[in-house]
């Protein structure tokens, strides 16, 4: 690493109380856990997930996976630039190879990431050993340390445990939007007795509980902590939004002066408002919502 250390984070991340009548009318407090302020380039849960994997790589190049607007790809590319590590991004969608790079992929390339595009069928099979080996061979990344899509593996889950530990004693319910589930898996393990974690998946499919349990088994040896999922607020699936969600996010920004990332954070906050209206939280409950990222670039979608 260079000196001063380019990965020095702002930890613990700030905890900000917001006055919002949609919670206060039910006797609830809303706190925002501002993980979006941890680091300028490795934002939110990306810092918590990537740094343990960078340490495990021991100086080897990093290879990872993502879609055309992947927050995770951008974070990995930024880490490579900061630490002078070669990075390879395997991008879903072979058809993108002949198109101009969108702003997200252009940022990856500017940070030195070598992009390798694969067809969607192959991409879906990327966790199969033979397919993975073929992808890495084609990308010239056979010696690379592989970080999975979204950055969620045992090392990342261990890294996210600190998020829960930072929130001990501050909230009754800690809520986070879920893509691959690694943040929730670690967060729940870090909370103390009497606290519970709530995940709001941004994908359809009903498979995430199984995946989170598997991540906890790899990281901790079994299911750990009190956690649950509410799968009603994905707004049609991954990278999907609606005018209603955009309107909600804009209103939240206007109320609180906080830029709201649409594909994760907006869905989380929308879900919490709906749950408050349903009476899901007893009067006197303090809810902490984890702000895992910020918009980049403004108005563009983002993927895992």
C-alpha positions in Angstrom: 0.0 0.0 0.0 1.1 3.6 -0.6 1.5 6.0 2.3 -0.6 7.5 3.6 -2.9 4.5 3.4 -5.4 5.1 0.6 -7.9 2.7 2.2 -8.2 4.6 5.5 -12.0 4.6 6.1 -14.3 6.8 8.2 -15.3 4.3 10.8 -17.5 3.9 12.6 -19.7 5.5 9.9 -22.0 8.3 11.2 -25.4 7.6 12.7 -27.9 10.3 11.8 -31.3 10.8 13.3 -34.0 12.2 10.9 -37.3 13.6 11.9 -39.9 12.2 9.7 -43.6 12.4 10.5 -44.3 9.1 8.7 -42.5 7.4 11.5 -43.0 9.8 14.4 -46.8 9.5 14.1 -46.4 5.9 15.2 -44.0 6.6 18.0 -41.0 5.4 16.0 -37.5 6.8 15.6 -35.6 6.6 12.3 -31.8 6.6 12.2 -29.7 6.5 9.1 -26.4 4.6 9.3 -24.4 6.6 6.8 -22.2 3.9 5.3 -22.2 6.0 2.1 -19.7 8.2 3.9 -17.1 5.5 4.8 -14.8 6.2 1.8 -14.8 8.5 -1.2 -14.3 5.6 -3.7 -15.2 2.4 -1.8 -18.6 3.4 -0.7 -20.7 1.8 2.1 -20.9 -2.0 2.1 -18.4 -2.1 -0.8 -15.6 -1.1 1.6 -16.7 -3.6 4.2 -16.8 -6.4 1.7 -13.8 -5.6 -0.5 -11.1 -4.9 2.0 -11.1 -8.4 3.6 -10.9 -9.8 0.1 -8.0 -7.5 -0.9 -6.2 -8.7 2.2 -6.8 -12.3 1.3 -5.6 -11.7 -2.3 -2.1 -10.9 -0.9 -1.1 -8.8 -3.8 -2.6 -10.9 -6.6 -4.7 -9.3 -9.4 -8.4 -9.2 -8.6 -11.0 -10.6 -11.0 -14.7 -10.1 -10.3 -18.1 -10.0 -12.0 -21.0 -7.5 -12.6 -23.5 -6.0 -14.8 -23.1 -2.9 -17.0 -23.8 -0.5 -14.2 -22.2 -2.4 -11.4 -21.4 -0.6 -8.2 -19.2 -3.5 -7.2 -17.2 -3.4 -10.5 -16.6 0.4 -9.9 -15.5 -0.2 -6.3 -13.1 -3.0 -7.3 -11.6 -0.9 -10.1 -11.2 2.0 -7.7 -9.5 -0.2 -5.2 -7.1 -1.5 -7.9 -6.2 2.1 -8.8 -5.6 3.1 -5.2 -3.5 0.1 -4.4 -1.9 -0.3 -7.9 -3.4 -3.8 -8.2 -4.4 -5.1 -11.7 -8.2 -5.7 -11.9 -10.3 -7.6 -14.4 -14.1 -7.1 -14.6 -16.1 -9.9 -16.2 -19.2 -8.1 -17.5 -22.6 -9.7 -18.2 -23.6 -9.2 -21.8 -21.3 -10.0 -24.8 -23.3 -7.6 -26.9 -21.9 -4.7 -24.9 -18.3 -5.3 -26.2 -19.0 -3.5 -29.5 -20.9 -0.5 -27.9 -19.5 2.7 -26.4 -18.8 2.2 -22.7 -21.6 3.6 -20.5 -20.5 6.1 -17.7 -20.1 3.2 -15.1 -17.9 1.0 -17.3 -16.0 4.0 -18.5 -15.2 4.8 -14.9 -14.0 1.2 -14.4 -11.7 1.5 -17.5 -10.4 4.9 -16.4 -9.4 3.3 -13.1 -7.4 0.7 -14.9 -9.8 -2.3 -14.9 -9.6 -4.6 -17.9 -13.1 -5.4 -19.1 -14.0 -8.9 -20.4 -17.6 -9.3 -21.8 -19.3 -12.7 -21.7 -22.6 -13.9 -23.1 -25.5 -14.1 -20.6 -25.8 -17.9 -20.7 -22.1 -18.3 -19.7 -22.4 -15.6 -17.1 -25.3 -17.5 -15.4 -23.0 -20.5 -15.1 -20.0 -18.6 -13.8 -19.9 -20.3 -10.4 -19.5 -23.7 -12.0 -15.8 -24.6 -11.7 -15.3 -25.5 -15.4 -17.1 -22.4 -16.6 -15.2 -20.2 -14.2 -11.9 -21.6 -15.3 -12.8 -21.0 -19.0 -13.9 -17.4 -18.3 -10.7 -16.7 -16.4 -8.6 -18.3 -19.1 -10.3 -16.3 -21.9 -9.8 -13.1 -19.8 -6.2 -13.8 -19.2 -6.8 -13.9 -15.5 -6.0 -17.4 -14.5 -3.7 -16.3 -11.6 -6.2 -13.8 -10.2 -7.9 -13.9 -6.9 -11.7 -14.2 -7.7 -14.1 -12.0 -5.8 -17.7 -13.1 -6.5 -20.5 -11.0 -8.0 -21.5 -8.4 -5.4 -18.5 -9.2 -3.3 -20.3 -11.6 -1.1 -18.3 -14.5 0.3 -17.1 -15.7 3.7 -14.4 -12.9 3.9 -16.9 -10.2 3.0 -19.5 -11.5 5.5 -16.8 -11.4 8.3 -16.1 -7.8 7.2 -19.7 -6.8 7.5 -20.0 -8.1 11.0 -18.5 -4.9 12.2 -21.5 -3.0 10.8 -23.7 -4.8 13.3 -21.2 -4.2 16.1 -21.2 -0.5 15.4 -25.0 -0.5 15.9 -25.1 -2.3 19.2 -27.2 -0.4 21.7 -28.4 2.1 19.1 -31.4 0.5 17.5 -34.0 -2.2 18.0 -34.3 -3.0 14.3 -31.5 -2.6 11.7 -32.7 -2.6 8.1 -30.7 -3.0 4.9 -31.4 -3.5 1.2 -30.1 -6.8 -0.1 -28.7 -7.8 -3.4 -26.5 -10.9 -2.8 -27.1 -10.9 0.9 -23.6 -10.7 2.3 -24.2 -7.4 4.1 -27.2 -8.7 6.0 -25.4 -12.0 6.8 -22.6 -10.2 8.5 -24.7 -7.4 10.0 -27.0 -9.8 11.8 -24.0 -11.7 13.3 -22.7 -8.4 14.8 -25.9 -7.3 16.5 -26.5 -8.2 20.2 -29.4 -10.0 21.9 -32.7 -8.1 21.6 -31.8 -6.5 18.2 -32.9 -7.9 14.9 -31.9 -7.3 11.3 -34.4 -6.8 8.5 -33.4 -7.4 4.9 -35.3 -5.8 1.9 -34.3 -7.8 -1.2 -34.1 -5.8 -4.4 -34.4 -8.9 -6.6 -37.4 -11.2 -7.2 -37.1 -15.0 -6.7 -37.4 -16.0 -3.1 -33.9 -17.6 -3.0 -32.1 -15.0 -0.9 -32.9 -16.6 2.5 -31.2 -19.8 1.4 -28.2 -17.8 0.1 -27.8 -15.7 3.3 -27.9 -18.8 5.5 -25.3 -20.4 3.3 -23.1 -17.4 3.6 -23.4 -17.4 7.4 -22.6 -21.1 7.4 -19.4 -20.4 5.5 -18.4 -17.5 7.7 -19.6 -18.5 11.1 -20.5 -22.2 10.9 -24.3 -21.8 11.0 -27.2 -19.4 11.0 -26.4 -16.5 13.4 -28.3 -13.6 14.8 -32.0 -12.7 14.5 -32.8 -11.7 10.9 -35.7 -11.9 8.4 -36.6 -10.7 4.9 -39.5 -8.8 3.5 -39.6 -9.5 -0.2 -42.4 -7.2 -1.2 -40.4 -4.1 -2.2 -38.3 -5.0 -5.2 -40.5 -2.9 -7.6 -40.4 -5.6 -10.3 -36.9 -7.0 -9.8 -33.3 -6.1 -10.1 -32.5 -2.8 -11.7 -36.2 -2.1 -11.9 -37.8 1.1 -10.7 -41.2 2.8 -11.1 -42.4 6.5 -11.2 -43.8 5.8 -7.7 -40.4 4.8 -6.4 -38.7 7.8 -8.1 -41.3 10.1 -6.6 -40.8 8.7 -3.1 -37.0 9.0 -3.4 -37.3 12.6 -4.6 -39.6 13.4 -1.7 -37.2 11.9 0.8 -34.3 13.9 -0.7 -36.4 17.1 -0.4 -37.3 16.3 3.2 -33.9 15.4 4.5 -31.3 16.7 2.0 -29.9 13.2 1.4 -29.3 11.9 -2.2 -31.1 8.6 -2.4 -29.7 5.8 -4.5 -32.7 4.4 -6.3 -32.1 0.6 -6.7 -31.2 -0.2 -3.1 -31.6 2.6 -0.7 -34.9 3.9 -2.1 -36.5 0.5 -2.0 -35.3 0.0 1.6 -36.8 3.4 2.8 -40.0 2.9 0.9 -40.4 -0.5 2.5 -39.8 0.9 6.0 -42.5 3.6 5.5 -44.9 0.9 4.3 -44.1 -1.3 7.3 -44.6 1.6 9.7 -48.0 2.2 8.1 -48.9 -1.5 8.6 -48.1 -1.3 12.3 -45.1 -3.7 11.9 -43.1 -2.0 14.5 -44.3 -1.5 18.1 -44.5 2.1 19.4 -41.1 3.1 20.9 -39.1 1.1 18.3 -35.9 2.7 17.0 -35.1 1.7 13.4 -31.7 2.1 11.8 -31.7 2.1 8.0 -28.3 1.4 6.5 -27.5 3.7 3.6 -25.2 1.4 1.6 -24.5 3.8 -1.3 -25.1 6.9 -3.2 -26.2 7.6 -6.8 -23.7 7.3 -9.6 -24.0 8.9 -12.0 -27.2 10.8 -11.2 -30.2 9.2 -12.9 -28.4 6.1 -14.1 -29.3 2.6 -13.0 -26.8 0.5 -11.1 -26.4 -3.2 -10.7 -24.7 -5.6 -8.4 
